[in-house]
Every structure is written in structure tokens, then in C-alpha cells.
Amino acid sequence: MIRLLAQRLRLRRNDEGFALVIVIAIGAILMILASVAATYSVSVLNKSKQDVAWAAAEAAAYAGIEEYQSRLATDSSYFQYGNPAAQFGAGSAVTLPTGTGQVNPAFSLDTGANSTWAVVPGSNGAAKFRYEIDTTKYLSTGIVRIRSTGLAGGVTRSIIANLKQQGFIDFLYFTDYEIQDPALSGDPVSCVKYAWAGRSSSCSVIQFSGADHIQGPVHSNDTLRICGSTFDGIVNTGNSTASGGLYYTIPAGCTAGTFNSGAPYYSPVVGVPTTNSQMKKEVRTDLPADVPNPGCLYTGATSVVLNANGTVTVRSPWTRFTRVAGDPATSGSNAAACGTPGTGAGQLGSATGATFTPPTKAVFYVQNQPASSSDPNFWPAATPAPTTCKGANGTSTGNGIGYPMSGETAPSGTPYGCTNGDVFVKGTLSGQMSIAAENYVYVTGDLQYNDSSTDMLGLVGNNAVWVWNPVNSSGTNLLTDSGRRIDAAILSVAHTFQVQNFSTGSPRGTLTVNGAIAQKFRGPVGTGSGGTTVTGYAKNYVYDARLKYTAPPKYLSPVTTTYGVTTWIDTPAAFASNGTYK
């Protein structure tokens, strides 16, 4: 009995020792797990903080872009400021702003203990940004590039964005007034008023018809008049007085339009410049900072044929100098890249004109013959005229370069002036170019791109931009082709884009515009009945989406404008948190 009890006591002591080992082992495991959990928690917390800082730095970079946009909105010329020592946009013609209250800490490149950044409002200094400006493409495209770097929690992130002025070419169709040009319709000056501001119903309002298919965004400062038309893009107007979000009128007997991108909505009036004279400075040689690569100036009636091989053929008898200095001009010069003035073979005034390769991203400006004797392109009365001011038949009054064509009756009120700043253009473009006229632009044939991905053309008439459509005295069309194609961004500053003799003759097919149209007054291109074209052209307008991101060289902008972001990319951080470049 005593032996059995002793054996049981020894077994119990052995069990207790084993249990102790198990308890110690479990305790160790629990301690390890607790340690792992603590380490994981700290790691997660650190990662969470890192993620927060990463996101905050990106938000700060965006805040920098928005802050810079606000400065441009306040001062559209603010693009001239930046830090010329910045790595991004090297070679940009920028300077640091000076003067009381003009210092911008976002332009700072200070490093180390002196590193300064602009503070994101509302962040109590926890989020900051700085930015660098690239204006190397501004003169040719109107685009300002910005690299904005945000700083938060010791983390930096950078974003590059392209900013472009918002203007006429943001729309396939832009109109200031939805009436026919009073200079052509005979309407009184009192008609030059928006419908929503009380314009008389007797004025010559032009409507979108059932045959119209507008394949792009539309804006009118006026109230749109729509009769069964189809709009693929957004439609907005400056009419803020209508209710229900429908800012257009529907004439009696018409059905509402089809709006594939939503009902029309209000958007503020966009100011139209009064002249395209700003583009004339692009042919001056005395502005090397603003005009490093001058274009070409022509005087009087000028014909321009664009050739698919990249050359142009220009006929301009009244041109004496293709570049000038001063405003008003006081001296002139000639450049091989603009053709040689004169009437000799292969020169601008010859019967065949001059063929040459124009400057890259050229601006051609065609001016009226100057009235001032101090202007280098002035023709003294005693100097023999370079051409006879006759039409193509050699007898009727004309402009000396083929207009009016033989048998043509020139439209009343818009004769072909020999010394007027009119340009007559057609052909196939290889490259990028803007052609502007102090008077009229006439599109005399198809205008097409050789490469629709890279070529770009701007047509800017101070007065009307005409689609040439000559008729004889009986009203019969003289052109025998059908249809007309225009690849271009078109702007008539003071008047209209219109088909010549739109209500005369027989149907001319379809007018296809691939680009954008902007005008002060609506211009008719044809007449129709029940969706069928009776005279002139049917419309086929297609927006060139590239115009959202770029523009023809030196294309005009509205008198008031904002800069919008066209593209942006996330890029490796440009700066470390201490302000040094990475």
C-alpha cells in the first residue's frame, strides 16, 4: 500500500514537471505572437502613414497646378513668369516676378535649411508645393507646361500638366450672333443684339435645319434657333434667361433637335476680338523675343496654293517687302522663305507666282495696301502698278490675279479689290500654318491635310471667310465639281463664314469642314426644303479633336479666356523633401 502511494506521488510529480514545460512553451509562443502582432501593427501603422503622405503629396501637387491656373485666370500673361534656373522647361523665356506682393514662393529653388515651398491653403503648413514652368511651345501652340511637385509628410510627388487657353477652337461651331451679317442682309444696326437681350424678331435669324448634323461641341453667345437638327457634342449658349435648361428657340412647325450629349445648357458669353491685327506682328523682324521666327507678309490681292510636298505657290503682285519692322512699319526686308517680290519669272508678281518652302509653323498675313507713304509696302502714284486690275477675261474690273473668273459676276458689295488684303487659298497642306487676311479669305478649292495626324491649318479673316462659289449673270454655277472639303480652324473676327452666292444656282453637294468654325455672325451655306438642298451646300461639320490640345500657329484667342488642363501625367518626383533636385 505504502509502495503504491509512493509510486502515484512520483507520477504526479512527473506530470507536474511536464505541465510546467508545456505552460512555458505556450507562454513563449504567446510572447512571440504578441511581438509579431506588435511589429505588424507598427508596420501597418507606418505603411498607413506612408500611404497618407503619398496621397497628400499628390493632392498638394494638384493644388499647385490649380493655384497656377488661378494666377493665369487673374492675369492671362502670367505665363511669362517662372524661375529661369529651373531644370524643367530649360530655355523658356521666363523671369521671376518682382515688386511688392508679387513674390511667388512656388517658384523657389532653395534647398536644405533654406528650402521654401508654397503652402496649400487650409493645410496648416502640412502640405506644400512648388512648380516649374515650360513656355518653349507657347508661341507656336499656346500651350504652357507645368511640373508641380507636392510635399507632405516628408514625401514628394510630381505631376506634369499641359495648360491651354480655352477659346474658339474648343468648339466645332462658335457664333457670337445667330443672325446673318447685317453688312450682307441689310438689317439695321439695332439687330446686332442677342435675342435674350431683346433683339427684334424681324431680324434675319439663321436656324439649324433638319439636314444639319453637327459632329462636335457647339457654343453660341446668342440664343440658338433649332429645327430638327442633330448635335453629337455638347451644346451651350450665353442665354441665361431661359428656364428648364433648354437654351434655344424652336420655330413654329419644327421639331426639337436631337442632342446626343445632353440638353443645351448655359455657359458665359465669350468675348470676340475686334480685329486680327495681333497676328500681323508675327511678320515683324524687330521683336526677337516675341517673334523669334517671323512669318511672311503680303500686300494686296494674294493667291496661296498649298502643295503636298510642303512647298507653297504664292502670287502677290503688290508685295514689295515680305517682312517689316515697327508698328506702323518703318522698314522692310525680304526672306527667301517668303518668296521674292517682283514680276520676273518665278517671283511673287509673275503670272505663275513664286514656289518656295515657307518657314516652319508659318504665319502668312495679307494686308491692304498701306495708305502711309512711310510704309515700306506703299506704292507711290508715280510708280507703275505691278499688274492691271482686271479679271481673268482681261476686260472686267478685278484684282489682277484671276478674279473674277471668266464669265463670273462678282457679288455686289464684295468686289474683288486689286489692292485689298484678300487671300485666295486652296490645296494640300504638309505642315502647320496660319493664313490671315486684313480683308477677306476666299477658299477657292479643297483644302486638305496631307497627314491628318500632324498637319494643321488656321484661316483667320478680319472680315468674311468665303467659300468661293462663282455664278454668271444668269445665276448659273460656274464651278462644275461637287462638294467642298476644308480641313482647318476657321475664324471670321468681324463678320461671317459663308458660301458665296449660297441662294443661287443648283445644289453644290456637301460642304465638309474638318476642324472648327468661329464667326461673329451666322453665315448661310445653302437653302433647302424638307431636308433637301436646293442651292448651295449641305453641311457636314466634324470637329478635329486635336484642337482641344493644340492650335494652329499663333491662332487668335478670345479677349477673355481661361487656361484648362488638356493632359497630365504622374512623373517621378523632381525634388526631395529638402528641396534638392532628385
C-alpha positions in Angstrom: 0.0 0.0 0.0 2.7 2.4 1.0 4.7 1.5 -2.1 1.7 2.1 -4.4 1.1 5.5 -2.8 4.8 6.4 -3.3 4.6 5.4 -7.0 1.5 7.6 -7.5 3.2 10.6 -5.9 6.2 10.1 -8.2 3.9 10.0 -11.2 2.1 13.2 -10.1 5.5 15.0 -9.7 6.5 13.9 -13.2 3.1 15.2 -14.6 3.6 18.5 -12.9 7.1 18.9 -14.4 5.7 18.1 -17.9 2.8 20.5 -17.5 5.2 23.3 -16.5 7.2 22.7 -19.7 4.0 23.0 -21.7 3.0 26.1 -19.9 6.4 27.7 -20.5 6.3 26.7 -24.2 2.8 28.1 -24.7 3.9 31.3 -22.9 6.8 31.7 -25.2 4.7 31.1 -28.2 2.2 33.7 -27.0 5.0 36.2 -26.4 6.3 35.6 -29.9 2.8 36.0 -31.3 2.4 39.2 -29.3 5.7 40.5 -30.6 4.9 39.7 -34.2 1.5 41.3 -33.8 3.1 44.4 -32.3 5.6 44.5 -35.1 2.9 44.1 -37.7 0.8 46.8 -36.1 3.7 49.2 -36.2 4.5 48.2 -39.8 0.8 48.7 -40.8 0.7 52.0 -39.0 3.9 53.2 -40.7 2.6 52.0 -44.1 -0.7 53.7 -43.4 1.2 56.9 -42.6 3.2 56.5 -45.7 0.1 55.9 -47.8 -1.5 59.0 -46.3 1.6 61.1 -47.0 1.8 59.7 -50.6 -1.8 60.6 -51.3 -1.3 64.0 -49.6 1.8 64.8 -51.7 -0.1 64.0 -54.9 -3.0 66.3 -53.7 -0.5 69.0 -53.0 0.9 68.7 -56.5 -2.6 69.1 -57.9 -3.2 72.1 -55.7 -0.1 73.7 -57.2 -1.5 73.3 -60.7 -4.8 74.7 -59.6 -3.1 77.6 -57.9 -1.1 78.4 -61.1 -4.3 78.3 -63.1 -5.9 80.8 -60.8 -3.0 83.1 -61.4 -3.4 82.8 -65.2 -7.2 83.4 -64.8 -6.4 86.7 -63.0 -3.6 87.7 -65.3 -3.6 85.9 -68.7 0.1 87.0 -69.3 1.3 85.3 -66.1 2.9 82.6 -68.2 5.9 85.0 -68.6 6.9 84.3 -65.0 8.9 81.4 -63.7 12.4 80.6 -62.4 14.8 80.6 -65.4 17.2 78.4 -63.4 14.6 75.5 -63.2 15.6 72.2 -64.9 12.1 71.7 -66.3 11.5 73.9 -69.3 15.1 74.9 -69.8 15.3 77.7 -72.4 11.9 79.1 -71.5 11.7 82.9 -71.7 10.6 83.4 -68.1 11.6 85.7 -65.3 10.8 85.8 -61.6 8.1 88.3 -60.8 9.2 91.4 -58.9 7.6 94.1 -57.0 5.7 94.4 -53.7 3.4 91.5 -53.2 4.5 89.8 -56.4 6.9 87.2 -55.0 5.6 83.7 -55.6 7.2 81.1 -53.3 6.2 78.3 -55.6 9.0 79.4 -58.0 11.6 78.9 -55.3 14.5 76.6 -55.8 16.0 77.0 -52.3 17.4 73.9 -50.7 18.4 72.5 -47.4 17.7 74.7 -44.3 16.6 77.5 -46.6 14.2 75.4 -48.6 10.9 77.2 -49.1 7.6 75.9 -50.6 4.2 77.4 -51.2 1.7 76.2 -48.6 -1.5 74.6 -49.6 -4.3 76.7 -48.1 -6.1 75.1 -45.2 -3.3 72.5 -44.6 -1.7 74.5 -41.7 1.6 74.0 -43.4 1.4 70.2 -43.6 1.1 70.2 -47.4 3.2 72.3 -49.7 4.1 72.6 -53.4 6.4 74.3 -55.8 6.3 74.3 -59.6 8.4 74.9 -62.7 7.1 76.4 -66.0 7.9 75.5 -69.6 6.9 78.0 -72.2 9.1 76.8 -75.1 6.0 75.7 -77.0 3.7 78.6 -76.1 4.5 80.9 -79.1 3.7 78.1 -81.6 0.8 76.3 -79.8 -0.4 78.4 -77.0 0.4 75.6 -74.5 2.1 76.2 -71.2 3.6 73.1 -69.4 3.9 73.0 -65.7 5.7 70.4 -63.4 4.2 70.7 -60.0 5.8 68.9 -57.0 3.8 68.3 -53.8 5.3 67.8 -50.4 3.6 66.1 -47.4 4.9 64.0 -44.5 8.4 64.0 -46.0 7.1 62.5 -49.2 7.3 64.3 -52.6 5.4 63.6 -55.8 5.4 65.4 -59.2 2.8 65.9 -61.9 3.3 67.4 -65.4 0.3 69.1 -67.0 -0.3 70.9 -70.3 -2.4 74.1 -69.9 -4.0 75.6 -73.0 -6.1 78.7 -73.4 -9.8 77.9 -73.8 -11.1 79.6 -76.9 -12.9 79.4 -80.1 -11.3 76.2 -81.3 -12.7 74.3 -78.3 -15.9 74.3 -80.3 -16.7 72.9 -83.7 -19.2 75.7 -84.1 -18.9 79.1 -82.3 -21.1 82.1 -83.1 -21.4 85.5 -81.4 -24.8 86.4 -83.0 -27.3 84.0 -84.5 -28.3 86.5 -87.3 -27.0 86.9 -90.8 -24.3 89.6 -91.1 -26.1 92.9 -91.3 -23.5 94.0 -93.9 -24.9 91.4 -96.2 -28.5 91.1 -95.1 -29.2 94.9 -94.9 -30.6 94.6 -91.4 -30.3 97.7 -89.2 -27.5 98.0 -86.6 -30.2 97.6 -83.9 -30.3 93.9 -84.9 -26.7 93.4 -83.5 -28.1 92.3 -80.2 -28.6 88.9 -78.5 -32.1 87.5 -78.7 -32.1 87.1 -74.9 -31.3 90.8 -74.6 -34.3 91.9 -76.6 -33.5 91.6 -80.3 -36.4 92.2 -82.7 -38.0 89.1 -84.2 -37.8 90.8 -87.6 -34.0 90.5 -87.8 -32.6 87.8 -90.2 -32.1 84.9 -87.8 -30.5 81.8 -89.2 -31.5 78.4 -87.9 -30.0 74.9 -87.7 -32.1 72.8 -90.1 -33.2 69.2 -90.1 -30.4 68.4 -92.6 -27.7 69.7 -90.3 -25.6 67.2 -88.4 -23.1 68.9 -86.2 -20.4 66.4 -85.0 -18.7 68.3 -82.2 -19.2 70.8 -79.4 -21.3 74.0 -80.1 -21.3 77.3 -78.3 -23.3 80.5 -79.2 -23.3 83.7 -77.2 -26.8 84.1 -78.6 -30.0 82.0 -78.4 -29.9 79.1 -80.8 -32.7 78.6 -83.3 -33.1 74.9 -84.0 -35.4 72.9 -86.3 -34.8 69.2 -86.1 -31.0 69.3 -86.2 -28.7 66.6 -84.8 -25.9 67.6 -82.4 -23.4 64.9 -81.3 -21.4 67.1 -79.0 -22.3 69.4 -76.1 -24.4 72.4 -76.9 -24.3 75.6 -74.7 -25.3 79.2 -75.1 -24.9 82.5 -73.4 -28.6 82.7 -72.8 -29.0 82.6 -69.0 -32.6 83.8 -69.0 -34.5 80.6 -70.2 -35.9 78.1 -67.7 -35.7 74.3 -67.7 -32.2 74.1 -69.1 -33.4 74.5 -72.7 -31.5 77.5 -74.1 -32.7 77.6 -77.6 -35.9 78.5 -79.6 -37.8 76.2 -81.9 -39.5 78.0 -84.8 -43.2 77.2 -85.4 -43.7 73.9 -87.2 -40.3 72.5 -86.3 -39.4 69.6 -84.1 -36.8 69.8 -81.3 -33.3 68.9 -82.1 -31.6 65.7 -81.2 -28.9 66.2 -78.5 -26.8 63.1 -78.2 -24.6 64.6 -75.4 -27.4 66.1 -73.3 -29.7 69.1 -73.5 -28.2 72.6 -74.2 -27.0 74.4 -71.1 -25.8 77.9 -70.1 -22.2 78.9 -70.5 -20.9 82.5 -70.2 -20.5 84.8 -73.2 -17.1 84.5 -74.8 -15.6 87.8 -75.9 -14.6 88.1 -79.6 -11.6 90.3 -80.5 -12.4 93.2 -82.8 -9.6 92.6 -85.2 -6.9 90.0 -86.2 -4.2 92.7 -86.3 -2.4 91.0 -83.5 -1.4 88.3 -86.0 0.4 90.9 -88.1 3.1 91.3 -85.5 4.2 87.7 -86.4 5.8 89.1 -89.6 8.0 91.7 -87.8 11.7 91.4 -87.5 12.2 93.8 -84.6 10.6 91.6 -81.9 13.2 88.7 -81.5 11.9 87.8 -78.0 8.2 87.5 -79.0 8.7 86.6 -82.7 11.9 84.6 -83.0 10.8 83.1 -86.3 8.9 85.7 -88.4 6.3 84.6 -90.9 5.5 86.3 -94.2 3.7 89.5 -95.1 1.9 90.0 -98.4 0.2 93.1 -99.7 -2.9 93.4 -101.8 -4.8 90.5 -103.5 -2.8 87.3 -102.9 -3.2 83.8 -104.1 -1.8 80.9 -102.0 -1.7 77.3 -103.3 -0.6 74.7 -100.7 1.4 71.9 -102.3 1.5 68.4 -100.8 5.4 68.3 -100.9 5.5 71.1 -98.3 6.0 74.0 -100.6 3.6 76.8 -101.4 3.0 78.8 -104.6 2.2 82.4 -103.8 1.2 85.1 -106.3 1.1 88.6 -104.8 2.0 91.4 -107.3 1.6 94.3 -104.8 4.1 93.0 -102.3 7.4 94.9 -102.0 8.7 93.5 -98.7 7.7 90.3 -97.0 8.8 91.3 -93.5 8.7 94.6 -91.7 9.9 96.3 -88.6 7.9 98.7 -86.5 4.2 99.4 -85.8 3.4 101.2 -88.0 6.0 99.7 -90.3 9.0 101.9 -91.0 11.3 99.5 -92.8 11.1 96.2 -94.7 13.2 93.2 -95.7 12.8 90.1 -97.8 13.3 86.5 -97.0 13.8 83.6 -99.4 11.3 81.6 -97.2 8.6 84.0 -98.2 9.3 84.3 -102.0 10.9 87.1 -103.9 8.9 90.2 -104.7 8.9 91.4 -108.3 7.4 90.5 -111.7 10.2 88.4 -113.1 10.0 84.7 -113.7 9.4 82.8 -110.5 8.8 85.9 -108.5 5.7 86.9 -106.5 4.3 89.2 -109.1 4.7 86.9 -112.1 1.8 85.2 -113.8 2.8 81.9 -112.2 3.8 83.3 -108.8 6.7 82.0 -106.7 7.1 78.5 -105.3 9.1 78.0 -102.1 9.3 76.2 -98.8 7.8 78.5 -96.1 9.1 78.9 -92.6 8.2 76.2 -90.1 4.9 76.8 -88.5 4.5 79.9 -90.6 2.0 82.8 -90.3 1.0 84.4 -93.6 -0.6 87.8 -93.2 -2.2 89.5 -96.2 -2.7 93.3 -95.6 -4.4 96.0 -97.5 -2.1 98.3 -99.5 -0.8 100.8 -96.9 -2.0 104.4 -97.2 1.0 105.9 -95.4 3.9 106.9 -97.6 6.3 105.9 -94.8 5.3 102.3 -95.0 7.8 100.2 -97.0 4.9 98.5 -98.9 3.4 101.8 -100.0 3.1 102.3 -103.8 3.6 105.9 -104.8 1.3 107.2 -107.5 4.2 107.8 -109.8 5.3 104.2 -109.6 3.9 102.0 -112.3 1.4 99.4 -111.0 2.7 95.9 -110.9 -0.4 94.5 -112.6 -3.5 95.6 -114.3 -6.6 95.4 -112.1 -8.7 93.2 -114.4 -10.5 89.9 -114.1 -9.5 86.7 -115.8 -11.1 87.7 -119.0 -8.9 90.8 -119.1 -11.7 93.3 -119.6 -13.9 93.5 -116.4 -12.7 95.2 -113.3 -10.9 92.7 -111.0 -7.9 92.1 -108.8 -5.3 91.2 -111.4 -4.7 87.6 -110.2 -7.7 85.9 -111.9 -10.7 87.1 -110.1 -13.5 87.4 -111.1 -13.0 84.3 -113.3 -14.1 84.5 -116.9 -17.9 84.9 -117.2 -18.3 85.5 -113.4 -20.4 88.2 -112.0 -18.8 89.5 -108.8 -21.3 89.7 -105.9 -22.5 93.2 -105.1 -20.9 94.8 -102.1 -18.0 92.4 -102.1 -16.0 93.1 -105.2 -12.5 91.7 -105.8 -10.3 94.6 -105.0 -6.9 94.8 -106.6 -5.1 96.3 -103.5 -7.4 94.8 -100.9 -5.9 92.5 -98.3 -7.7 89.4 -99.7 -6.2 85.9 -99.8 -7.4 83.2 -102.2 -6.3 79.7 -100.9 -6.6 76.1 -101.8 -4.5 72.9 -102.0 -3.0 70.2 -99.8 -1.1 71.2 -96.7 2.0 69.4 -95.4 3.0 71.1 -92.1 1.4 73.6 -89.8 0.4 77.1 -90.9 -2.0 80.0 -90.2 -3.2 82.3 -93.0 -4.8 85.6 -92.1 -6.2 88.4 -94.1 -6.9 92.0 -93.3 -10.0 91.8 -95.5 -11.5 88.6 -96.9 -10.4 84.9 -97.0 -11.6 83.0 -100.1 -11.4 79.2 -100.1 -11.3 78.6 -103.9 -10.9 74.8 -103.8 -10.5 71.9 -101.5 -8.2 72.5 -98.5 -6.9 69.2 -97.2 -4.2 67.8 -94.9 -1.5 65.6 -96.4 -1.2 63.9 -93.0 -4.2 64.4 -90.8 -2.3 63.4 -87.6 0.3 66.2 -87.9 -0.8 68.9 -90.3 -2.8 71.8 -89.1 -4.2 75.0 -90.7 -5.7 78.1 -89.4 -7.8 80.6 -91.6 -8.4 83.9 -90.0 -10.3 86.7 -91.8 -10.7 90.1 -90.3 -13.8 90.2 -92.5 -15.7 87.3 -94.0 -14.3 83.9 -94.8 -15.9 82.9 -98.1 -16.4 79.5 -99.7 -15.9 80.6 -103.3 -18.9 79.8 -105.4 -18.9 81.9 -108.6 -22.0 82.4 -110.8 -22.7 84.2 -114.1 -25.2 86.9 -114.7 -28.0 84.3 -115.1 -27.2 82.8 -111.7 -25.7 79.6 -113.1 -22.9 78.0 -111.2 -19.5 78.3 -113.0 -17.8 75.5 -111.0 -18.6 72.0 -112.2 -17.3 70.0 -109.3 -19.5 68.7 -106.5 -18.8 69.2 -102.8 -16.1 71.1 -101.0 -13.7 69.9 -98.2 -12.0 72.3 -95.8 -9.5 70.9 -93.2 -8.9 74.0 -91.0 -9.8 76.0 -87.9 -11.7 78.9 -89.4 -12.4 82.3 -87.8 -14.1 85.4 -89.1 -13.4 88.1 -86.5 -15.8 90.8 -87.5 -18.2 89.1 -89.9 -19.1 85.6 -91.1 -18.2 82.2 -92.6 -20.4 81.9 -95.6 -20.8 80.3 -99.0 -20.7 82.9 -101.8 -24.0 83.0 -103.8 -25.5 80.4 -101.4 -29.0 81.0 -102.6 -28.2 81.0 -106.4 -27.8 78.2 -108.9 -28.1 74.5 -108.4 -27.1 72.2 -105.4 -23.3 72.1 -105.0 -23.1 68.9 -102.9 -21.8 68.7 -99.3 -19.6 71.2 -97.6 -17.3 69.2 -95.2 -15.4 71.1 -92.6 -13.0 69.1 -90.6 -11.8 71.4 -87.8 -13.6 74.3 -86.2 -15.7 77.3 -87.3 -15.9 80.6 -85.3 -17.7 83.7 -86.5 -19.3 86.9 -85.3 -22.5 86.3 -87.3 -24.1 83.2 -88.7 -23.4 82.6 -92.3 -25.7 80.6 -94.6 -24.1 77.9 -96.8 -27.2 76.9 -98.8 -31.0 76.7 -98.9 -33.2 73.7 -98.5 -36.7 72.3 -98.4 -37.8 69.3 -96.4 -34.2 68.2 -95.7 -33.2 68.5 -99.3 -30.6 71.0 -100.5 -32.0 73.4 -103.2 -29.0 75.7 -103.6 -25.5 75.9 -102.2 -24.2 73.2 -99.9 -25.5 70.8 -97.3 -23.4 70.8 -94.1 -21.1 68.1 -92.8 -19.1 69.6 -89.9 -16.7 67.4 -88.0 -14.7 68.5 -85.0 -10.9 68.0 -85.2 -10.4 66.7 -81.6 -6.7 67.7 -81.8 -7.8 71.3 -81.3 -8.6 70.5 -77.7 -4.9 70.0 -77.1 -3.1 72.3 -79.6 -3.8 75.0 -82.1 -2.6 76.3 -85.5 0.4 78.7 -85.2 -0.4 82.0 -83.4 -4.2 81.4 -83.7 -6.3 84.1 -82.1 -7.8 83.7 -78.6 -10.9 85.4 -77.1 -10.4 88.7 -75.4 -11.1 87.0 -72.1 -10.1 83.4 -71.5 -9.0 80.8 -69.0 -6.4 78.1 -69.2 -7.6 74.5 -68.9 -5.7 71.3 -68.3 -5.6 69.3 -71.6 -3.3 66.4 -70.4 -1.4 65.4 -67.3 0.9 62.6 -66.3 2.3 61.3 -63.0 6.0 61.5 -63.1 9.0 60.7 -60.8 9.3 63.3 -58.1 11.5 66.2 -59.2 12.6 67.3 -55.7 13.5 65.7 -52.4 11.8 66.9 -49.3 14.8 69.2 -48.5 14.3 71.0 -51.8 17.2 69.5 -53.8 16.6 68.0 -57.3 16.5 64.2 -57.3 
